[in-house]
Amino acid sequence: MRIVRQSVLALLAVLTLGGCGHFGGGSRTADCAQTQTYTRVAGCSPMDKAALAGAPTPIAGATAYAPASIPGFRPWTDAVEYEFRFVIGDELAINLPFYEEETTTTTVAPDGNIYLSLIGPVPAEGRTPGELEADLESRYEKYLRFPTVGVVPKSYGNRQVFVGGEVNRPGALNMPGPMGVMEAVIMAGGLKETAGTRKVALIRRGPEGYPMMRIVDLDEFTSMATAEQNLILQPYDVVFVPRSRIAEVNLWVDQFINKTVPFNRNFSFTIQKDLF
Protein backbone atom coordinates (compact mmCIF):
# COMPACT_ATOMS: atom_id res chain seq x y z
CA MET A 1 0.00 0.00 0.00
CA ARG A 2 2.87 2.37 0.84
CA ILE A 3 4.49 1.63 -2.55
CA VAL A 4 1.23 2.46 -4.40
CA ARG A 5 0.86 5.67 -2.38
CA GLN A 6 4.43 6.75 -3.17
CA SER A 7 3.93 5.98 -6.88
CA VAL A 8 0.80 8.14 -7.05
CA LEU A 9 2.57 10.98 -5.22
CA ALA A 10 5.47 10.81 -7.64
CA LEU A 11 3.13 10.77 -10.65
CA LEU A 12 1.21 13.83 -9.48
CA ALA A 13 4.42 15.70 -8.65
CA VAL A 14 5.80 15.07 -12.15
CA LEU A 15 2.55 16.15 -13.78
CA THR A 16 2.38 19.30 -11.66
CA LEU A 17 5.95 20.33 -12.45
CA GLY A 18 5.87 19.21 -16.09
CA GLY A 19 2.74 21.21 -16.93
CA CYS A 20 4.31 24.54 -16.02
CA GLY A 21 5.76 26.69 -18.79
CA HIS A 22 8.86 28.85 -18.58
CA PHE A 23 8.14 32.57 -18.38
CA GLY A 24 11.57 34.11 -18.66
CA GLY A 25 10.96 37.38 -20.54
CA GLY A 26 7.89 35.95 -22.21
CA SER A 27 9.68 32.90 -23.71
CA ARG A 28 7.89 29.59 -23.38
CA THR A 29 9.63 26.21 -23.63
CA ALA A 30 8.73 23.05 -21.62
CA ASP A 31 6.67 20.63 -23.68
CA CYS A 32 5.59 23.11 -26.34
CA ALA A 33 6.30 22.09 -29.90
CA GLN A 34 8.62 25.05 -30.59
CA THR A 35 10.34 27.79 -28.61
CA GLN A 36 8.58 31.04 -29.45
CA THR A 37 8.28 34.48 -27.84
CA TYR A 38 4.89 35.84 -26.83
CA THR A 39 3.71 38.70 -24.68
CA ARG A 40 1.21 36.59 -22.79
CA VAL A 41 1.29 32.80 -22.50
CA ALA A 42 -0.45 30.60 -19.96
CA GLY A 43 0.93 27.07 -20.25
CA CYS A 44 1.13 24.63 -23.11
CA SER A 45 -2.37 23.37 -23.80
CA PRO A 46 -3.34 21.72 -27.13
CA MET A 47 -5.04 25.00 -28.11
CA ASP A 48 -1.76 26.84 -27.44
CA LYS A 49 0.18 24.47 -29.66
CA ALA A 50 -2.33 24.69 -32.50
CA ALA A 51 -3.12 28.39 -32.29
CA LEU A 52 0.29 29.79 -31.40
CA ALA A 53 2.48 27.59 -33.57
CA GLY A 54 3.92 30.33 -35.77
CA ALA A 55 5.77 33.55 -35.16
CA PRO A 56 3.26 36.03 -33.72
CA THR A 57 2.19 39.10 -35.61
CA PRO A 58 1.38 42.14 -33.42
CA ILE A 59 -2.02 43.76 -33.85
CA ALA A 60 -1.99 47.55 -33.72
CA GLY A 61 -3.35 48.82 -30.42
CA ALA A 62 -3.81 45.37 -28.90
CA THR A 63 -1.87 43.14 -26.55
CA ALA A 64 -3.05 39.94 -28.18
CA TYR A 65 -1.47 38.40 -31.26
CA ALA A 66 -2.75 37.12 -34.56
CA PRO A 67 -0.68 34.01 -35.38
CA ALA A 68 1.29 34.34 -38.59
CA SER A 69 1.03 30.64 -39.32
CA ILE A 70 -1.39 28.06 -37.92
CA PRO A 71 -1.25 24.52 -39.29
CA GLY A 72 -4.13 24.02 -41.70
CA PHE A 73 -5.03 27.73 -41.87
CA ARG A 74 -3.96 30.64 -44.00
CA PRO A 75 -2.41 33.67 -42.22
CA TRP A 76 -5.06 36.01 -40.87
CA THR A 77 -5.62 39.20 -42.80
CA ASP A 78 -8.10 41.99 -42.21
CA ALA A 79 -7.76 42.96 -45.87
CA VAL A 80 -10.63 40.57 -46.64
CA GLU A 81 -13.35 43.17 -46.24
CA TYR A 82 -16.96 42.19 -45.99
CA GLU A 83 -19.06 42.98 -49.03
CA PHE A 84 -22.81 42.86 -48.83
CA ARG A 85 -24.08 40.11 -51.10
CA PHE A 86 -27.64 39.00 -51.62
CA VAL A 87 -28.82 35.74 -50.10
CA ILE A 88 -32.04 33.78 -50.48
CA GLY A 89 -34.89 35.64 -48.82
CA ASP A 90 -33.50 39.15 -49.31
CA GLU A 91 -36.04 41.68 -50.53
CA LEU A 92 -34.81 44.32 -52.96
CA ALA A 93 -36.19 47.23 -54.92
CA ILE A 94 -35.47 47.46 -58.64
CA ASN A 95 -35.71 51.08 -59.69
CA LEU A 96 -35.84 52.19 -63.36
CA PRO A 97 -36.20 55.99 -63.18
CA PHE A 98 -37.24 56.37 -66.84
CA TYR A 99 -39.73 53.51 -66.76
CA GLU A 100 -41.89 53.64 -63.66
CA GLU A 101 -43.98 50.72 -64.84
CA GLU A 102 -40.89 48.45 -64.60
CA THR A 103 -39.95 49.61 -61.11
CA THR A 104 -40.75 46.84 -58.67
CA THR A 105 -39.89 45.09 -55.41
CA THR A 106 -38.92 41.45 -55.51
CA THR A 107 -37.38 38.72 -53.33
CA VAL A 108 -34.46 36.39 -54.00
CA ALA A 109 -36.17 33.05 -54.62
CA PRO A 110 -35.02 29.67 -53.23
CA ASP A 111 -33.27 28.99 -56.55
CA GLY A 112 -31.18 32.18 -56.12
CA ASN A 113 -32.93 34.13 -58.87
CA ILE A 114 -35.14 37.18 -58.96
CA TYR A 115 -37.99 37.20 -61.47
CA LEU A 116 -38.82 40.33 -63.48
CA SER A 117 -41.71 40.70 -65.88
CA LEU A 118 -39.76 42.02 -68.87
CA ILE A 119 -36.52 40.06 -68.72
CA GLY A 120 -37.43 36.95 -66.69
CA PRO A 121 -35.16 35.21 -64.16
CA VAL A 122 -31.88 36.88 -63.17
CA PRO A 123 -29.29 35.32 -60.81
CA ALA A 124 -29.02 37.42 -57.63
CA GLU A 125 -27.72 35.17 -54.85
CA GLY A 126 -24.07 35.87 -54.04
CA ARG A 127 -23.98 39.14 -55.97
CA THR A 128 -23.40 42.66 -54.69
CA PRO A 129 -25.95 45.36 -55.55
CA GLY A 130 -23.47 46.86 -58.02
CA GLU A 131 -22.91 43.55 -59.79
CA LEU A 132 -26.64 42.98 -60.06
CA GLU A 133 -27.23 46.51 -61.38
CA ALA A 134 -24.65 45.98 -64.14
CA ASP A 135 -26.23 42.68 -65.18
CA LEU A 136 -29.75 44.13 -65.18
CA GLU A 137 -28.72 47.10 -67.32
CA SER A 138 -27.11 44.79 -69.89
CA ARG A 139 -30.33 42.77 -70.05
CA TYR A 140 -32.70 45.77 -70.14
CA GLU A 141 -30.80 47.51 -72.93
CA LYS A 142 -32.20 44.93 -75.33
CA TYR A 143 -35.70 46.29 -74.63
CA LEU A 144 -35.31 49.85 -73.29
CA ARG A 145 -33.67 52.97 -74.67
CA PHE A 146 -32.51 54.22 -71.26
CA PRO A 147 -31.79 51.09 -69.21
CA THR A 148 -30.51 52.81 -66.08
CA VAL A 149 -31.15 50.56 -63.05
CA GLY A 150 -30.81 51.08 -59.31
CA VAL A 151 -30.86 48.15 -56.85
CA VAL A 152 -31.64 48.84 -53.19
CA PRO A 153 -31.83 46.16 -50.45
CA LYS A 154 -35.02 46.55 -48.40
CA SER A 155 -35.12 43.60 -45.99
CA TYR A 156 -32.76 40.77 -45.30
CA GLY A 157 -32.88 36.99 -45.28
CA ASN A 158 -30.89 34.78 -42.93
CA ARG A 159 -27.18 35.47 -42.56
CA GLN A 160 -25.70 33.03 -40.12
CA VAL A 161 -22.66 32.59 -37.93
CA PHE A 162 -21.82 29.41 -36.04
CA VAL A 163 -20.91 29.26 -32.36
CA GLY A 164 -19.63 26.07 -30.72
CA GLY A 165 -17.68 24.75 -27.78
CA GLU A 166 -18.30 25.81 -24.19
CA VAL A 167 -21.50 27.81 -24.71
CA ASN A 168 -24.96 26.90 -23.48
CA ARG A 169 -26.72 26.75 -26.87
CA PRO A 170 -24.18 25.95 -29.60
CA GLY A 171 -25.30 26.10 -33.20
CA ALA A 172 -26.16 28.47 -36.03
CA LEU A 173 -27.25 32.03 -35.23
CA ASN A 174 -29.04 34.48 -37.48
CA MET A 175 -27.30 37.86 -37.66
CA PRO A 176 -29.83 40.62 -36.94
CA GLY A 177 -27.20 43.20 -37.92
CA PRO A 178 -23.54 43.94 -37.18
CA MET A 179 -22.40 41.86 -34.21
CA GLY A 180 -19.11 40.98 -32.55
CA VAL A 181 -17.74 37.80 -31.02
CA MET A 182 -19.09 38.70 -27.55
CA GLU A 183 -22.59 39.35 -28.89
CA ALA A 184 -22.54 35.98 -30.69
CA VAL A 185 -21.54 34.21 -27.47
CA ILE A 186 -24.38 35.93 -25.60
CA MET A 187 -26.89 34.95 -28.30
CA ALA A 188 -25.65 31.36 -27.94
CA GLY A 189 -26.83 31.34 -24.33
CA GLY A 190 -23.66 32.67 -22.73
CA LEU A 191 -20.58 30.87 -21.49
CA LYS A 192 -20.50 27.66 -19.52
CA GLU A 193 -18.59 27.59 -16.24
CA THR A 194 -15.99 25.45 -18.01
CA ALA A 195 -15.36 28.02 -20.76
CA GLY A 196 -11.91 29.40 -21.46
CA THR A 197 -12.36 33.00 -22.57
CA ARG A 198 -8.75 34.00 -23.26
CA LYS A 199 -8.25 31.86 -26.37
CA VAL A 200 -11.52 31.90 -28.31
CA ALA A 201 -10.99 30.80 -31.92
CA LEU A 202 -12.50 32.81 -34.78
CA ILE A 203 -12.47 31.02 -38.14
CA ARG A 204 -13.27 32.88 -41.35
CA ARG A 205 -13.15 32.14 -45.05
CA GLY A 206 -10.18 34.00 -46.44
CA PRO A 207 -8.73 34.72 -49.88
CA GLU A 208 -9.47 32.06 -52.49
CA GLY A 209 -11.87 30.38 -50.06
CA TYR A 210 -9.18 29.07 -47.68
CA PRO A 211 -9.93 29.31 -43.92
CA MET A 212 -8.13 31.71 -41.61
CA MET A 213 -8.08 31.54 -37.81
CA ARG A 214 -7.45 34.17 -35.17
CA ILE A 215 -7.42 33.92 -31.37
CA VAL A 216 -9.63 36.37 -29.47
CA ASP A 217 -9.24 37.28 -25.78
CA LEU A 218 -12.70 38.02 -24.39
CA ASP A 219 -11.27 38.58 -20.91
CA GLU A 220 -9.30 41.53 -22.25
CA PHE A 221 -12.35 42.91 -24.02
CA THR A 222 -14.52 42.80 -20.88
CA SER A 223 -11.81 44.21 -18.60
CA MET A 224 -10.21 46.81 -20.89
CA ALA A 225 -12.81 47.37 -23.64
CA THR A 226 -10.22 46.51 -26.30
CA ALA A 227 -12.18 46.68 -29.54
CA GLU A 228 -9.69 44.43 -31.38
CA GLN A 229 -10.79 41.57 -29.12
CA ASN A 230 -14.45 41.80 -30.16
CA LEU A 231 -14.11 41.59 -33.93
CA ILE A 232 -17.19 42.28 -36.02
CA LEU A 233 -18.31 38.99 -37.50
CA GLN A 234 -18.99 38.26 -41.13
CA PRO A 235 -21.62 35.82 -42.41
CA TYR A 236 -20.58 32.17 -41.98
CA ASP A 237 -17.84 32.93 -39.46
CA VAL A 238 -17.23 30.20 -36.88
CA VAL A 239 -16.62 31.03 -33.20
CA PHE A 240 -15.28 28.23 -31.00
CA VAL A 241 -14.98 28.62 -27.22
CA PRO A 242 -12.54 26.06 -25.74
CA ARG A 243 -12.49 24.57 -22.25
CA SER A 244 -10.70 26.52 -19.57
CA ARG A 245 -7.40 25.19 -18.24
CA ILE A 246 -8.97 24.28 -14.90
CA ALA A 247 -11.78 22.44 -16.68
CA GLU A 248 -9.17 20.46 -18.66
CA VAL A 249 -7.41 19.56 -15.39
CA ASN A 250 -10.66 18.52 -13.70
CA LEU A 251 -11.59 16.35 -16.69
CA TRP A 252 -8.13 14.73 -16.66
CA VAL A 253 -8.34 14.05 -12.92
CA ASP A 254 -11.79 12.53 -13.32
CA GLN A 255 -10.81 10.31 -16.26
CA PHE A 256 -7.33 9.22 -15.22
CA ILE A 257 -7.29 9.47 -11.43
CA ASN A 258 -10.77 9.13 -9.95
CA LYS A 259 -11.84 6.37 -12.38
CA THR A 260 -8.59 4.42 -12.36
CA VAL A 261 -6.92 4.84 -8.95
CA PRO A 262 -8.76 2.74 -6.31
CA PHE A 263 -9.17 5.54 -3.76
CA ASN A 264 -12.02 7.84 -2.90
CA ARG A 265 -11.90 11.60 -3.57
CA ASN A 266 -10.73 12.36 -0.02
CA PHE A 267 -7.40 10.79 -0.92
CA SER A 268 -6.53 13.85 -3.02
CA PHE A 269 -6.64 16.04 0.07
CA THR A 270 -4.15 13.75 1.80
CA ILE A 271 -1.83 14.03 -1.20
CA GLN A 272 -2.13 17.81 -1.16
CA LYS A 273 -1.17 17.98 2.52
CA ASP A 274 1.84 15.75 1.95
CA LEU A 275 3.06 17.71 -1.08
CA PHE A 276 2.44 21.23 0.15
N, C-alpha and C positions, 0 to 999 in steps of 0.2 A: 504493500500500500504506500509506503514511504517513497519507493522508487517511482511509482506512478505519479505521486504528488510532485516530486522533484522534476519529472519529465514535463508535466503540464506547466509548472512554473517557468522552466527554461524556455519552453515553446512560446509562452506569452511574452516573456522578456525579449526574445529575439524579434517577435512580431512588432512589439511596441517600439523597439529601437530601430528596426529596419524600415518602418513606415515613415520615419521622419526624414524630411528633406534637409538640404544644407542651404542656409540662408546667408552665406557670406557675401555681402554686397549685392544681393539679388540673384546670385548664381545658384542653380539647383542641380545637384548631381544625384546621389543615391541610386535608386533603381530606375530612374527615368531613362528613356531610350537614348537621349543625347544630352550633352551638356550645353545648355542655352542660358541666356541672360534675360531676365524679365524684371519688371518693376514690382509686380506682386504675384507671388506664387504660394499656393497653400498645399503642399504635398505632391504626390505623384499618382493621382488616380488615373483610371483608364481614360476618363474625359480629358485630363491634362495631356496625356500622351498623344491622344488623337487630335485635340484641338490646338495644342501648342507645340506641334512637332517642328515647325519651321522657324526661321528667324523672324522675330516680331516686327511689325510695321507700326510705328506710332500713329495715333489718330490725333489730329490737331485739336487741342483744347480738352483732351480726355486723358485719364490715367490708365485706361484699359488699352489693349492692343488687338489689332486685327491681324491674325496670323498670315504670314506671307505665303505659306505653303502648308496645306493640310492634305494628307493622303486621301485621294479620291475626289478632291474638290479643287476647283480653280481658285486662284487668288482673288480675294474680295476686292471689288471695285465699286465705288459709288458713282462711277461714270455711267452706269446702266440706269438711266433715268426712266421713271415710270411715264408711259404714254397712255392716255385714255384710249381704250379700244372697246368697240361694241361687243357685247355678249348677248346670248339668247335672253330674251325678255326685256331688253332695253327698249324704251319708247323714244322715238325721235321725230322731229319736225323737219319736213322737206319743204323748203321755201323757194319758189320760183317767182321773183318779184315782177317779171313781165307777163306772167301767166298765172293769175290768181286761181283759176280753175284747176291747175295742176298742183297747187300748194296743198299739202296734206300732212297728217300725222299717222305714223305707222309703227309697228313693233317688229323687232327681229324675231322671226319665226323659229320654231324648233329645228328647222333644217339650216338655219344660219342666214337665210335670205330675208330681204324685205320685198314686198310685192306692190308695184305701182301700176296704175291703170294704163298708162301710155306705153311703158317700156317693159313691163312684166317683172319677173324676179331678178333681184340684184344681190350678189353676195355682200353681206354687211358684217357678219361675225368676224372678229379679229382685226377689223380695220379701224383706223383713226377717222374722225370726222373729215379731215382734209383729204384723206385717201378716198373716202366714199364720195365726197363732193366732186373730185376729179373724174371718177368713174361715171358718176351720174351725168355730168356735163358732156362727156364723150358720147354717152348713149342718147341724151336728149338732142344733141346737135343734128341727129338724123331726122328729127321731126320738128324742131323749133328753130326760129331764126336767132333768138337771143337766149341760149341755153344756160344762163347764169343760175347756179344752184347754191343754196345755203343749207347746211345740215346742223341742227341744234339738238343735243340730247335733252330730253324732258324728264324722264324718270328712268330708274336703273334696275336691271335684273340682278341676280345673285352674283356677287364677287366674293370668293371665299378665301380664307386662310385656314391653316390647319395647326392645331395646338395639341401636343401630346406630352407624355411623361407624367411628372408629379403634379398634375392639376386634377381638380375634382370632376370635371366633365370634359375629358379629352374628345377631340373630333373636329369636324369642319364648322367654321363660323362664317356667317354672312357679314360682310363689311358694310355697316350703315353709312360710312363716310371715312375720312382719314382717321387712322388709328395706329397707335404704337404697340410695341411688344407688351407693355404693362397693361394696356387696355384689353388686348387679346387674352392675356392671362386672367384678368378679372371676368371677362365674358365667358371664359371656360370654367367658371365656378371658383376661381381663386386657387391659391397654392395649397397643397397638402402639407402636413407637418413635416413630412420627409423630404420636402423640396429643397434643392440646392439653388439658391438664387444668384450666385456669383458667376456661374458659368452656364448661362442659358444659351442654347445654340439656335441661331437664326440661319435657315437655309433658303436660298433664293436662286432662281434660274438666272444664270449670267449670260455673257456673250456666247453666241452660237448654241444656246440651249444647255450649256454645261452648268452643273450646280456649283454655287459658291456657299461658303459657310463662315459665319462670324460669331464670336462669343460676346454675349451681352451681360453686363453686371447690373442686375436690378437692385442690388443692395446700394450700389453707388448712386443710382438714379433716385431712390427714395430718400437717401440721407443727404445728398448734395445737389439734387435736381440737375444732374448732368444730362443734357439733352441727347448727347451722343449715345447714351446707354438706353434710350427709349426710341429706337429707330422707327420711323414711319413705315408701316408694312405696305407691301405691294400685293396685288391679287396672287394667290397660290403660293405665298410664302409659307414656310413650315417653321413653327416655334417648338422647340423641344426643351422641357425643363427636366434636368437630371435629378437623381437622388442627392441629398446632402451627404457630406462625408460621414457625419455621425450616423445617418441612416444606413450607409454602406457598412459601417462597423457593426451596427446592431444586427443587420442581416447576416453578416459573416459569423458573428458570435452565435446567433441562433442556429445557423445551418451546420457550422463546423465544431462548435463547442457544446451548446446545450443539447443537440440531438445526437452527439457522438460520444461525448465524455460522460461516463456513468456517475454523475454527481448532480445534486439539485442546484438551483440558482444561488442558494446561499453560499455555495463553495466559492463563488467569484469574490465575495466580500472577504473571505479568509485569504485568498490570494492577494487581494489589494493591500490588506494589512501587512502581509509578509513582505511585499515588494516595496511598499512606500512607508 
